[in-house]
Structures are given as C-alpha cells and as structure tokens.
Amino acid sequence: MSDDFKRVESHDCPMFTCAAPAGSPCRTGKGKVAIQYHTARFRLVPNSPRP
C-alpha cells in the first residue's frame, strides 16, 4: 500500500454518503467497499510533510 493511501485512510472520509471511519476504505451508498477512494478524501485530508 502506498504512503498516500495510508495517509488518506488514517482520516475519516469527509463524504457524508460514505463516512468511512479512519482505517477503513471508502464505501458505496449500499455499504460495499468502493472501487476507488472518493476524490474528496484525497483533497480534504491534510498532507503530512515527507522526509
């Protein structure tokens, strides 16, 4: 798993239709794991400085 996915998944998904908790992948409206993370989760999660 890449560092970007670890960073993003360390925060709750900000999409009210998803609301996946930290440590979980994004979900569809029916509660199944989404094929890809929601764009908002990548845009709204703060970037941590890279070494």
N, CA, C, O and CB atoms as a CASP TS submission, in Angstrom:
PFRMAT TS
TARGET T0000
AUTHOR 0000-0000-0000
METHOD Language model
MODEL 1
PARENT N/A
ATOM      1  N   MET     1       0.851  -1.170   0.000  1.00  0.00           N
ATOM      2  CA  MET     1       0.000   0.000   0.000  1.00  0.00           C
ATOM      3  C   MET     1       0.897   1.235   0.000  1.00  0.00           C
ATOM      4  O   MET     1       1.871   1.293   0.752  1.00  0.00           O
ATOM      5  CB  MET     1      -0.968  -0.003   1.224  1.00  0.00           C
ATOM      6  N   SER     2       0.581   2.212  -0.829  1.00  0.00           N
ATOM      7  CA  SER     2       1.432   3.396  -0.912  1.00  0.00           C
ATOM      8  C   SER     2       1.229   4.303   0.297  1.00  0.00           C
ATOM      9  O   SER     2       0.236   4.187   1.016  1.00  0.00           O
ATOM     10  CB  SER     2       1.148   4.168  -2.203  1.00  0.00           C
ATOM     11  N   ASP     3       2.172   5.196   0.507  1.00  0.00           N
ATOM     12  CA  ASP     3       2.083   6.143   1.613  1.00  0.00           C
ATOM     13  C   ASP     3       0.854   7.033   1.493  1.00  0.00           C
ATOM     14  O   ASP     3       0.249   7.392   2.503  1.00  0.00           O
ATOM     15  CB  ASP     3       3.338   6.997   1.674  1.00  0.00           C
ATOM     16  N   ASP     4       0.472   7.400   0.249  1.00  0.00           N
ATOM     17  CA  ASP     4      -0.707   8.246   0.057  1.00  0.00           C
ATOM     18  C   ASP     4      -1.958   7.561   0.593  1.00  0.00           C
ATOM     19  O   ASP     4      -2.774   8.198   1.259  1.00  0.00           O
ATOM     20  CB  ASP     4      -0.889   8.588  -1.428  1.00  0.00           C
ATOM     21  N   PHE     5      -2.115   6.279   0.310  1.00  0.00           N
ATOM     22  CA  PHE     5      -3.295   5.572   0.784  1.00  0.00           C
ATOM     23  C   PHE     5      -3.281   5.427   2.299  1.00  0.00           C
ATOM     24  O   PHE     5      -4.329   5.528   2.937  1.00  0.00           O
ATOM     25  CB  PHE     5      -3.389   4.202   0.128  1.00  0.00           C
ATOM     26  N   LYS     6      -2.118   5.194   2.880  1.00  0.00           N
ATOM     27  CA  LYS     6      -2.009   5.109   4.339  1.00  0.00           C
ATOM     28  C   LYS     6      -2.378   6.445   4.973  1.00  0.00           C
ATOM     29  O   LYS     6      -3.085   6.488   5.980  1.00  0.00           O
ATOM     30  CB  LYS     6      -0.580   4.693   4.759  1.00  0.00           C
ATOM     31  N   ARG     7      -1.896   7.535   4.378  1.00  0.00           N
ATOM     32  CA  ARG     7      -2.180   8.867   4.903  1.00  0.00           C
ATOM     33  C   ARG     7      -3.672   9.171   4.820  1.00  0.00           C
ATOM     34  O   ARG     7      -4.273   9.623   5.795  1.00  0.00           O
ATOM     35  CB  ARG     7      -1.377   9.930   4.140  1.00  0.00           C
ATOM     36  N   VAL     8      -4.260   8.926   3.669  1.00  0.00           N
ATOM     37  CA  VAL     8      -5.676   9.215   3.461  1.00  0.00           C
ATOM     38  C   VAL     8      -6.541   8.334   4.359  1.00  0.00           C
ATOM     39  O   VAL     8      -7.505   8.813   4.956  1.00  0.00           O
ATOM     40  CB  VAL     8      -6.058   9.009   1.985  1.00  0.00           C
ATOM     41  N   GLU     9      -6.204   7.073   4.455  1.00  0.00           N
ATOM     42  CA  GLU     9      -7.025   6.160   5.232  1.00  0.00           C
ATOM     43  C   GLU     9      -6.860   6.372   6.740  1.00  0.00           C
ATOM     44  O   GLU     9      -7.606   5.793   7.530  1.00  0.00           O
ATOM     45  CB  GLU     9      -6.682   4.730   4.872  1.00  0.00           C
ATOM     46  N   SER    10      -5.904   7.186   7.137  1.00  0.00           N
ATOM     47  CA  SER    10      -5.726   7.461   8.565  1.00  0.00           C
ATOM     48  C   SER    10      -6.732   8.507   9.062  1.00  0.00           C
ATOM     49  O   SER    10      -6.752   8.835  10.248  1.00  0.00           O
ATOM     50  CB  SER    10      -4.289   7.941   8.838  1.00  0.00           C
ATOM     51  N   HIS    11      -7.566   9.029   8.157  1.00  0.00           N
ATOM     52  CA  HIS    11      -8.605  10.007   8.494  1.00  0.00           C
ATOM     53  C   HIS    11      -9.963   9.482   8.048  1.00  0.00           C
ATOM     54  O   HIS    11     -10.050   8.681   7.117  1.00  0.00           O
ATOM     55  CB  HIS    11      -8.310  11.383   7.834  1.00  0.00           C
ATOM     56  N   ASP    12     -11.019   9.934   8.713  1.00  0.00           N
ATOM     57  CA  ASP    12     -12.376   9.585   8.278  1.00  0.00           C
ATOM     58  C   ASP    12     -12.622  10.160   6.886  1.00  0.00           C
ATOM     59  O   ASP    12     -12.046  11.188   6.529  1.00  0.00           O
ATOM     60  CB  ASP    12     -13.443  10.115   9.289  1.00  0.00           C
ATOM     61  N   CYS    13     -13.467   9.508   6.106  1.00  0.00           N
ATOM     62  CA  CYS    13     -13.855  10.050   4.801  1.00  0.00           C
ATOM     63  C   CYS    13     -14.819  11.209   5.045  1.00  0.00           C
ATOM     64  O   CYS    13     -15.785  11.056   5.794  1.00  0.00           O
ATOM     65  CB  CYS    13     -14.514   8.942   3.885  1.00  0.00           C
ATOM     66  N   PRO    14     -14.571  12.377   4.421  1.00  0.00           N
ATOM     67  CA  PRO    14     -15.430  13.534   4.643  1.00  0.00           C
ATOM     68  C   PRO    14     -16.753  13.488   3.875  1.00  0.00           C
ATOM     69  O   PRO    14     -17.618  14.336   4.097  1.00  0.00           O
ATOM     70  CB  PRO    14     -14.690  14.772   4.270  1.00  0.00           C
ATOM     71  N   MET    15     -16.923  12.534   2.994  1.00  0.00           N
ATOM     72  CA  MET    15     -18.170  12.436   2.217  1.00  0.00           C
ATOM     73  C   MET    15     -19.283  11.935   3.130  1.00  0.00           C
ATOM     74  O   MET    15     -19.166  10.863   3.724  1.00  0.00           O
ATOM     75  CB  MET    15     -17.997  11.483   0.982  1.00  0.00           C
ATOM     76  N   PHE    16     -20.374  12.716   3.244  1.00  0.00           N
ATOM     77  CA  PHE    16     -21.453  12.309   4.138  1.00  0.00           C
ATOM     78  C   PHE    16     -22.140  11.033   3.668  1.00  0.00           C
ATOM     79  O   PHE    16     -22.747  10.328   4.474  1.00  0.00           O
ATOM     80  CB  PHE    16     -22.471  13.421   4.262  1.00  0.00           C
ATOM     81  N   THR    17     -22.056  10.729   2.389  1.00  0.00           N
ATOM     82  CA  THR    17     -22.659   9.500   1.880  1.00  0.00           C
ATOM     83  C   THR    17     -21.795   8.277   2.147  1.00  0.00           C
ATOM     84  O   THR    17     -22.257   7.143   2.015  1.00  0.00           O
ATOM     85  CB  THR    17     -22.914   9.625   0.397  1.00  0.00           C
ATOM     86  N   CYS    18     -20.541   8.507   2.522  1.00  0.00           N
ATOM     87  CA  CYS    18     -19.609   7.409   2.775  1.00  0.00           C
ATOM     88  C   CYS    18     -19.349   7.283   4.273  1.00  0.00           C
ATOM     89  O   CYS    18     -19.690   6.281   4.902  1.00  0.00           O
ATOM     90  CB  CYS    18     -18.280   7.627   2.009  1.00  0.00           C
ATOM     91  N   ALA    19     -18.734   8.329   4.826  1.00  0.00           N
ATOM     92  CA  ALA    19     -18.421   8.398   6.258  1.00  0.00           C
ATOM     93  C   ALA    19     -17.630   7.191   6.755  1.00  0.00           C
ATOM     94  O   ALA    19     -17.817   6.744   7.887  1.00  0.00           O
ATOM     95  CB  ALA    19     -19.698   8.520   7.055  1.00  0.00           C
ATOM     96  N   ALA    20     -16.747   6.664   5.907  1.00  0.00           N
ATOM     97  CA  ALA    20     -15.892   5.549   6.332  1.00  0.00           C
ATOM     98  C   ALA    20     -14.994   6.035   7.453  1.00  0.00           C
ATOM     99  O   ALA    20     -14.390   7.101   7.339  1.00  0.00           O
ATOM    100  CB  ALA    20     -15.041   4.989   5.141  1.00  0.00           C
ATOM    101  N   PRO    21     -14.895   5.279   8.530  1.00  0.00           N
ATOM    102  CA  PRO    21     -14.034   5.698   9.625  1.00  0.00           C
ATOM    103  C   PRO    21     -12.562   5.536   9.268  1.00  0.00           C
ATOM    104  O   PRO    21     -12.214   4.823   8.327  1.00  0.00           O
ATOM    105  CB  PRO    21     -14.356   4.905  10.880  1.00  0.00           C
ATOM    106  N   ALA    22     -11.716   6.197  10.021  1.00  0.00           N
ATOM    107  CA  ALA    22     -10.277   6.073   9.820  1.00  0.00           C
ATOM    108  C   ALA    22      -9.886   4.602   9.858  1.00  0.00           C
ATOM    109  O   ALA    22     -10.373   3.839  10.692  1.00  0.00           O
ATOM    110  CB  ALA    22      -9.497   6.875  10.891  1.00  0.00           C
ATOM    111  N   GLY    23      -9.004   4.216   8.949  1.00  0.00           N
ATOM    112  CA  GLY    23      -8.554   2.831   8.883  1.00  0.00           C
ATOM    113  C   GLY    23      -9.401   1.950   7.980  1.00  0.00           C
ATOM    114  O   GLY    23      -9.102   0.768   7.805  1.00  0.00           O
ATOM    115  N   SER    24     -10.462   2.520   7.402  1.00  0.00           N
ATOM    116  CA  SER    24     -11.347   1.752   6.520  1.00  0.00           C
ATOM    117  C   SER    24     -11.388   2.382   5.138  1.00  0.00           C
ATOM    118  O   SER    24     -11.274   3.601   5.006  1.00  0.00           O
ATOM    119  CB  SER    24     -12.769   1.666   7.110  1.00  0.00           C
ATOM    120  N   PRO    25     -11.550   1.557   4.106  1.00  0.00           N
ATOM    121  CA  PRO    25     -11.680   2.112   2.759  1.00  0.00           C
ATOM    122  C   PRO    25     -13.041   2.778   2.577  1.00  0.00           C
ATOM    123  O   PRO    25     -13.961   2.553   3.363  1.00  0.00           O
ATOM    124  CB  PRO    25     -11.483   1.012   1.704  1.00  0.00           C
ATOM    125  N   CYS    26     -13.162   3.594   1.544  1.00  0.00           N
ATOM    126  CA  CYS    26     -14.435   4.239   1.235  1.00  0.00           C
ATOM    127  C   CYS    26     -15.490   3.185   0.909  1.00  0.00           C
ATOM    128  O   CYS    26     -15.175   2.074   0.482  1.00  0.00           O
ATOM    129  CB  CYS    26     -14.275   5.227   0.058  1.00  0.00           C
ATOM    130  N   ARG    27     -16.735   3.560   1.119  1.00  0.00           N
ATOM    131  CA  ARG    27     -17.862   2.659   0.898  1.00  0.00           C
ATOM    132  C   ARG    27     -18.846   3.279  -0.082  1.00  0.00           C
ATOM    133  O   ARG    27     -18.922   4.501  -0.217  1.00  0.00           O
ATOM    134  CB  ARG    27     -18.564   2.328   2.227  1.00  0.00           C
ATOM    135  N   THR    28     -19.595   2.426  -0.761  1.00  0.00           N
ATOM    136  CA  THR    28     -20.665   2.898  -1.642  1.00  0.00           C
ATOM    137  C   THR    28     -21.888   3.198  -0.788  1.00  0.00           C
ATOM    138  O   THR    28     -21.891   2.936   0.415  1.00  0.00           O
ATOM    139  CB  THR    28     -21.001   1.844  -2.754  1.00  0.00           C
ATOM    140  N   GLY    29     -22.914   3.740  -1.401  1.00  0.00           N
ATOM    141  CA  GLY    29     -24.157   4.033  -0.695  1.00  0.00           C
ATOM    142  C   GLY    29     -24.800   2.792  -0.098  1.00  0.00           C
ATOM    143  O   GLY    29     -25.574   2.887   0.855  1.00  0.00           O
ATOM    144  N   LYS    30     -24.483   1.630  -0.654  1.00  0.00           N
ATOM    145  CA  LYS    30     -25.048   0.371  -0.153  1.00  0.00           C
ATOM    146  C   LYS    30     -24.128  -0.308   0.854  1.00  0.00           C
ATOM    147  O   LYS    30     -24.386  -1.433   1.282  1.00  0.00           O
ATOM    148  CB  LYS    30     -25.325  -0.578  -1.311  1.00  0.00           C
ATOM    149  N   GLY    31     -23.040   0.391   1.235  1.00  0.00           N
ATOM    150  CA  GLY    31     -22.152  -0.136   2.263  1.00  0.00           C
ATOM    151  C   GLY    31     -21.059  -1.070   1.782  1.00  0.00           C
ATOM    152  O   GLY    31     -20.312  -1.610   2.599  1.00  0.00           O
ATOM    153  N   LYS    32     -20.946  -1.275   0.479  1.00  0.00           N
ATOM    154  CA  LYS    32     -19.876  -2.126  -0.057  1.00  0.00           C
ATOM    155  C   LYS    32     -18.607  -1.306  -0.246  1.00  0.00           C
ATOM    156  O   LYS    32     -18.677  -0.089  -0.420  1.00  0.00           O
ATOM    157  CB  LYS    32     -20.304  -2.775  -1.398  1.00  0.00           C
ATOM    158  N   VAL    33     -17.455  -1.956  -0.215  1.00  0.00           N
ATOM    159  CA  VAL    33     -16.189  -1.250  -0.431  1.00  0.00           C
ATOM    160  C   VAL    33     -16.190  -0.648  -1.837  1.00  0.00           C
ATOM    161  O   VAL    33     -16.470  -1.332  -2.822  1.00  0.00           O
ATOM    162  CB  VAL    33     -14.966  -2.211  -0.239  1.00  0.00           C
ATOM    163  N   ALA    34     -15.870   0.647  -1.909  1.00  0.00           N
ATOM    164  CA  ALA    34     -15.842   1.345  -3.192  1.00  0.00           C
ATOM    165  C   ALA    34     -14.635   0.898  -4.006  1.00  0.00           C
ATOM    166  O   ALA    34     -13.604   0.526  -3.446  1.00  0.00           O
ATOM    167  CB  ALA    34     -15.813   2.872  -2.982  1.00  0.00           C
ATOM    168  N   ILE    35     -14.765   0.935  -5.308  1.00  0.00           N
ATOM    169  CA  ILE    35     -13.674   0.537  -6.193  1.00  0.00           C
ATOM    170  C   ILE    35     -12.492   1.474  -6.029  1.00  0.00           C
ATOM    171  O   ILE    35     -11.341   1.044  -6.103  1.00  0.00           O
ATOM    172  CB  ILE    35     -14.138   0.518  -7.654  1.00  0.00           C
ATOM    173  N   GLN    36     -12.769   2.759  -5.805  1.00  0.00           N
ATOM    174  CA  GLN    36     -11.689   3.718  -5.584  1.00  0.00           C
ATOM    175  C   GLN    36     -12.091   4.695  -4.484  1.00  0.00           C
ATOM    176  O   GLN    36     -13.275   4.867  -4.194  1.00  0.00           O
ATOM    177  CB  GLN    36     -11.347   4.478  -6.893  1.00  0.00           C
ATOM    178  N   TYR    37     -11.095   5.329  -3.880  1.00  0.00           N
ATOM    179  CA  TYR    37     -11.361   6.301  -2.826  1.00  0.00           C
ATOM    180  C   TYR    37     -12.058   7.511  -3.416  1.00  0.00           C
ATOM    181  O   TYR    37     -11.852   7.847  -4.582  1.00  0.00           O
ATOM    182  CB  TYR    37     -10.058   6.720  -2.115  1.00  0.00           C
ATOM    183  N   HIS    38     -12.879   8.161  -2.617  1.00  0.00           N
ATOM    184  CA  HIS    38     -13.548   9.367  -3.075  1.00  0.00           C
ATOM    185  C   HIS    38     -12.528  10.487  -3.232  1.00  0.00           C
ATOM    186  O   HIS    38     -11.630  10.638  -2.404  1.00  0.00           O
ATOM    187  CB  HIS    38     -14.667   9.781  -2.096  1.00  0.00           C
ATOM    188  N   THR    39     -12.669  11.262  -4.287  1.00  0.00           N
ATOM    189  CA  THR    39     -11.743  12.358  -4.555  1.00  0.00           C
ATOM    190  C   THR    39     -11.664  13.297  -3.360  1.00  0.00           C
ATOM    191  O   THR    39     -10.585  13.792  -3.034  1.00  0.00           O
ATOM    192  CB  THR    39     -12.170  13.128  -5.809  1.00  0.00           C
ATOM    193  N   ALA    40     -12.787  13.548  -2.708  1.00  0.00           N
ATOM    194  CA  ALA    40     -12.798  14.459  -1.554  1.00  0.00           C
ATOM    195  C   ALA    40     -11.902  13.948  -0.443  1.00  0.00           C
ATOM    196  O   ALA    40     -11.304  14.744   0.280  1.00  0.00           O
ATOM    197  CB  ALA    40     -14.222  14.642  -1.027  1.00  0.00           C
ATOM    198  N   ARG    41     -11.799  12.650  -0.295  1.00  0.00           N
ATOM    199  CA  ARG    41     -10.962  12.108   0.774  1.00  0.00           C
ATOM    200  C   ARG    41      -9.495  12.460   0.522  1.00  0.00           C
ATOM    201  O   ARG    41      -8.755  12.738   1.465  1.00  0.00           O
ATOM    202  CB  ARG    41     -11.139  10.574   0.883  1.00  0.00           C
ATOM    203  N   PHE    42      -9.075  12.450  -0.735  1.00  0.00           N
ATOM    204  CA  PHE    42      -7.696  12.835  -1.068  1.00  0.00           C
ATOM    205  C   PHE    42      -7.500  14.345  -0.964  1.00  0.00           C
ATOM    206  O   PHE    42      -6.450  14.800  -0.510  1.00  0.00           O
ATOM    207  CB  PHE    42      -7.336  12.358  -2.483  1.00  0.00           C
ATOM    208  N   ARG    43      -8.494  15.123  -1.378  1.00  0.00           N
ATOM    209  CA  ARG    43      -8.346  16.587  -1.380  1.00  0.00           C
ATOM    210  C   ARG    43      -8.458  17.191   0.002  1.00  0.00           C
ATOM    211  O   ARG    43      -7.780  18.177   0.290  1.00  0.00           O
ATOM    212  CB  ARG    43      -9.381  17.212  -2.276  1.00  0.00           C
ATOM    213  N   LEU    44      -9.286  16.639   0.865  1.00  0.00           N
ATOM    214  CA  LEU    44      -9.561  17.257   2.162  1.00  0.00           C
ATOM    215  C   LEU    44      -8.692  16.748   3.297  1.00  0.00           C
ATOM    216  O   LEU    44      -8.623  17.375   4.354  1.00  0.00           O
ATOM    217  CB  LEU    44     -10.979  17.045   2.516  1.00  0.00           C
ATOM    218  N   VAL    45      -8.030  15.623   3.092  1.00  0.00           N
ATOM    219  CA  VAL    45      -7.146  15.103   4.132  1.00  0.00           C
ATOM    220  C   VAL    45      -5.847  15.888   4.079  1.00  0.00           C
ATOM    221  O   VAL    45      -5.255  16.042   3.011  1.00  0.00           O
ATOM    222  CB  VAL    45      -6.886  13.568   3.953  1.00  0.00           C
ATOM    223  N   PRO    46      -5.399  16.387   5.233  1.00  0.00           N
ATOM    224  CA  PRO    46      -4.165  17.186   5.233  1.00  0.00           C
ATOM    225  C   PRO    46      -2.943  16.386   4.788  1.00  0.00           C
ATOM    226  O   PRO    46      -2.819  15.198   5.086  1.00  0.00           O
ATOM    227  CB  PRO    46      -3.918  17.754   6.618  1.00  0.00           C
ATOM    228  N   ASN    47      -2.061  17.046   4.084  1.00  0.00           N
ATOM    229  CA  ASN    47      -0.801  16.417   3.675  1.00  0.00           C
ATOM    230  C   ASN    47       0.191  16.496   4.816  1.00  0.00           C
ATOM    231  O   ASN    47       0.329  17.534   5.464  1.00  0.00           O
ATOM    232  CB  ASN    47      -0.223  17.092   2.404  1.00  0.00           C
ATOM    233  N   SER    48       0.868  15.413   5.053  1.00  0.00           N
ATOM    234  CA  SER    48       1.924  15.458   6.047  1.00  0.00           C
ATOM    235  C   SER    48       3.238  15.667   5.314  1.00  0.00           C
ATOM    236  O   SER    48       3.394  15.193   4.188  1.00  0.00           O
ATOM    237  CB  SER    48       1.953  14.159   6.916  1.00  0.00           C
ATOM    238  N   PRO    49       4.175  16.358   5.921  1.00  0.00           N
ATOM    239  CA  PRO    49       5.456  16.583   5.247  1.00  0.00           C
ATOM    240  C   PRO    49       6.190  15.277   4.991  1.00  0.00           C
ATOM    241  O   PRO    49       6.205  14.386   5.840  1.00  0.00           O
ATOM    242  CB  PRO    49       6.333  17.513   6.074  1.00  0.00           C
ATOM    243  N   ARG    50       6.780  15.173   3.853  1.00  0.00           N
ATOM    244  CA  ARG    50       7.557  13.977   3.503  1.00  0.00           C
ATOM    245  C   ARG    50       8.992  14.196   3.883  1.00  0.00           C
ATOM    246  O   ARG    50       9.502  15.312   3.781  1.00  0.00           O
ATOM    247  CB  ARG    50       7.442  13.645   2.000  1.00  0.00           C
ATOM    248  N   PRO    51       9.659  13.137   4.323  1.00  0.00           N
ATOM    249  CA  PRO    51      11.081  13.283   4.716  1.00  0.00           C
ATOM    250  C   PRO    51      11.978  13.599   3.543  1.00  0.00           C
ATOM    251  O   PRO    51      13.188  13.749   3.713  1.00  0.00           O
ATOM    252  CB  PRO    51      11.576  12.018   5.388  1.00  0.00           C
TER
END
